[in-house]
Amino acid sequence: MKKIALLLALSFVLFGYNGEIEPNLDVMPVLEIEVEVEKIEKFEKFEKFEKIEKNETEPTAESDFDFYALLDVDDILHDIDFLVQTLEENFPFMGVVERATGVGEPLDRLRDSLIIHAQHGRLYSFQFENLIRQYFHDIFFSRLAHLDINPAYLPSLEDDFLDFFDFNPEISAQPTIIEEGKIAVIPVNPAFFNGFAAPMREMQELQRFIAQIQGYEHVIIDLTHIGGGWLHTSVETFILPNLHENVYITEFAFITSGTFPQNTHQERLAMSEFFQLMGGSNFFWGRETVGALVPAAEFAEQHNLVNMNTGDLENFAYGFVIETLLRSTTSFSRPSFFSRLPLLADNIWFLISPNNGSAGAIFANMAKEAGFTLVGEQTSHWNSDGRAFFELPRTGHIISMDTFYITDNTGRNIEEFPPEPHYFNRPGMDALQT
């Protein structure tokens, strides 16, 4: 299956900031995006499904548009058992769920609830999907560890269909100087997290603003609107240019003995070894390099993870190290799609909130580990790794889940204890007012 083709024009100059060369902000790459016709047709089907759910149009009898297909009860019951067994063997967060929700034996409750609905009456494909999503939300409190159900009517995961979706809403707030020569605030446009191809107009305008405020005493970067997405553009824009030296972030991960987490680990390890053989680390913005598997109890003892939950530890087979390298870009010129200036501010503040989940929460943690100051509220618990997908064999729905249980350097799980700010909001104030 073809991917979305990115055709980059060759008639532009790429600049990196080295402290002496000022980037030419008027020279920007021309990016043309060619989208496969078949993919557009699938996206149109998704839009049609949304209209049918809202009773804005009637379903048709298209053979490949089966979200309204009536499911056989035996198939539903088979897939419920398959779902529960797969989660039991691969999903490492059951202890976290029980502690956070007070729900004992969450998988038994999930199975019982779904079976009651399956036996009660006829279920269409989208109804079964909605039931699973409802119980995931109720029992696993929202999208813990990216546990979610993907509709059966969407194309296969290999199509990268999710590239069509924006994970964050646009905001109208613009970078603003609060006090001339002293304080400026940059509301991060969520588009910076919506894919590698950052919005060029926004990037160019942002770089002009950064050039205007260089040397200010305080620059406030507002992340409070950012949920999930991709880290590439945001880390290269707001963190790397403002580092004085390289920063290594070490995390500690555990997995069950299931097939999915072990496969994900081996794929990640093979990738990191390949790039290391090519002459250096392959990561700038994400958890890319992993270590070898070590028996879980031995691993926890080796790294002195004294705050590790002992009940959780008993359910894990292996532990391993995940390392992230944040390379400072202030000391050398490097090729890039965009020129990115450092802020050169005396103080850089990042505003965070519970809206920050997934990439938003990981970004907040990176900023904190890199030495920047966080202000606001604790981020969301949606902050794991080791994504895996599996298909329910008879109904065709696809489940996504994280399989890496990651801890900080004391053993606390980052889903249960997500990044906290250095300074919490003052009473009656939001993060910016604080």
C-alpha positions, 0 to 999 in steps of 0.5 A: 500500500502506498504511503502519502507521498511528500514531494520536496522542492529542491530549490531552497536553502536550509539553515541551522543556527550556530550562534553566528549565522542568522537564518533567512526567514524568507527562504522556506521549503515548498512542500507539495502533498499528493494524496492517493485517490483510494485513501480520499475515497476511504476518508469520504466513507468515514465522513459519511459514517459520521453523518449516518450516526448523526441521522443526517443521511441514510446508510447505503448498501455498499459492500465495503461499508459495513459499519452497520453490518449485523453481527452474529452473537457467537462471533461477538462472544468469541471476540469478547473472550479473545479481547479479554485474554489478549489484554490479560496476557499483554496489557501491563496496567491492570494494577494501575487501573484497580488503584486509580478506579477502585474497580477490582478484576477489571477484565472480568467486569469488562467481559461480563458487561459486554456479554450481557449486551451481546446476549440481550439483543442484536448488535450492529458493528458500530454498536459493538464498537461503541460498547467496547469504547464505553467500557474502556472509558468506564473501566480503564478511565479514558485512554489509559496507555492508549487503550482504544478501539478503532472502527472496523470500517476504517482501512487497515493500519498500514494505510496510515489513515490516521494521517488524515486526522488532526489530534488537536484543535486550532487556537486563535491566540497569537504570540504576544509581548506582555512587557516590551523587552522583558516578557513574551508569551507564545501559545503553541499552535496545536498544528505543531503536534499534528504531523512532521510537515509543520505548518509553514506559514505558522513556522515562519511567523513564529521564527520572526517573533522569536527573532524579535524577542531574543534576549528577553528576561522571560518567555512563556510557552503555553502548551495547555491546549496540546493533547496527542500527536507527533513530537518531531516539529515541536521538540525541534522548535521549542526544546533543542534550540534552547539547550546549552548541552545535550540531555540524556533522559533515562526511563525504565520499562517493564513488559509481560511475557505476552507476544506483543510487548516482546515483539515491540521490544525486539523491533525497537531494539533492532532499529536502535542497533541498526542506527547505532551501526550507522554512526550515532543515535537515531533519536532527537525527539522520542523514545527510540533506543532500548536496552536488552531484556533483563528478568523483571525482579533483577532489573528493578533491583539493579536500578534501585527502583525502590518505589516500584509497586510490588504487586505490579512487579510480580506480573512482569517478565522483563525490564529494560532501559529506554534512553532519549537523547536531546541534542542541543542545536545551538552549537552547530549548523544542521540541515533541517526543513526549517530554520529555528532560532533559540529564544536566548531568554533568561528564563523559559517557562512551559505552561502545562495542564491535564489536556496534555496527554500522549505526545503532549505529556511526553513533551512536558516531561522532556522539557522538565528533564531538560531543565526548563520550568513547568507551571500549571497542573499535572498532565494527563496519565496518557503517557506510555509507549510500546504501541501494539495493535491486534484485530478481533478475529471475527468482527474485525475491530482493531484494538490499540494498546501500549505494552511498555510499563514505564517508570521514573528513576525511583520506580513510580509508573508514569501513567499513575504519576504523570509529570507535575509542574514545578509551580502549581496554579495559584488559587483562582488563577490559570497557568498564565496568570500564575 
